[in-house]
Amino acid sequence: MVIRALILLAATIAFGVAPFVTTPFRGYPPGLFPVLIERPAIQPAGFAFSIWALIYLGLIGHAAFGILSRRDDPAWDRVRLPLAASIAIGACWLAIAAFYPITATNGIYLMLILALAALMRADPARDPWLLTAPVAIYAGWLTAAANVSLGVVFAGYGWLTDMQSAAAMLALTLAIAVIVQLRRPRAPEYGMTIIWALFGITWVNWQPNLTVSLLALGGIVIMILTILGACHQMKSGRAA
């Protein structure tokens, strides 16, 4: 268990250092694609990416507390390997994202799959703010980010129009998010992170692309209802 805790801490430190040793990532450069789209509709407003500060702090706190106080706790240990693998890929992701968007998209989906596996292994009844919440926020943002990445690639290569790609990726994001949230009703942080991403898409598209903005706004409503439904499901289970 201690070895896995150390691996997670090392991966998390590398993940946190990566933004300081690589070129800042502000989206895939439009020139990498055959179809020039200056600002893809599926991409959230710049302010939405500020959530990375919370993600980094949460994951570092998770790893540090885990090794200091929960290194031999089986509930914590179940989360470590998939989370460490996801974070290790993330530590390398920035170095390739600015040059190889298809490779980066594959990589971020693998990060997402591993992060969701970690979230599904987390016990929300054990240290919810330190064990589950950081993983839920990380997995929530990756759910949005992976589909944003895929949407940019689809539109950039002309496989779908910018509008079609945005609509399809919003639908895919919601499909994944609703299923995950219902499976993890005690992790509302996951759904709240999805709402934050959708708010960024709603905000940035309000003037230039009202249709996408309204679709994202509808997604926010769906996620709010899903979180409330998940909470009701959890309370009903306790009552039973």
Buried (B, 14 or more C-beta within 10 A) or exposed (E): BEEBBBBBBBBBBBBBEBBEEBEEBEBBEBEBBEEEBEBBBBBBBEEBBEBBEBBBEBBBBBBBBBBEEBBEBEBBBBBBBBBBBBBBBBBBBBBEBBEBBBEBBBBBBBBBBBBBBBBBBBBBEBBBEBBBBBBBBBBBBBBBBBBBBBBBBBBBBEEBBBBBBBBBBBEBBBEBBBEBBBEBBBBBBBBBBBBBBBBBBBBBBBEEBEEBBEBBBBBBEBBEEBBEBBEEEBEEEEEE
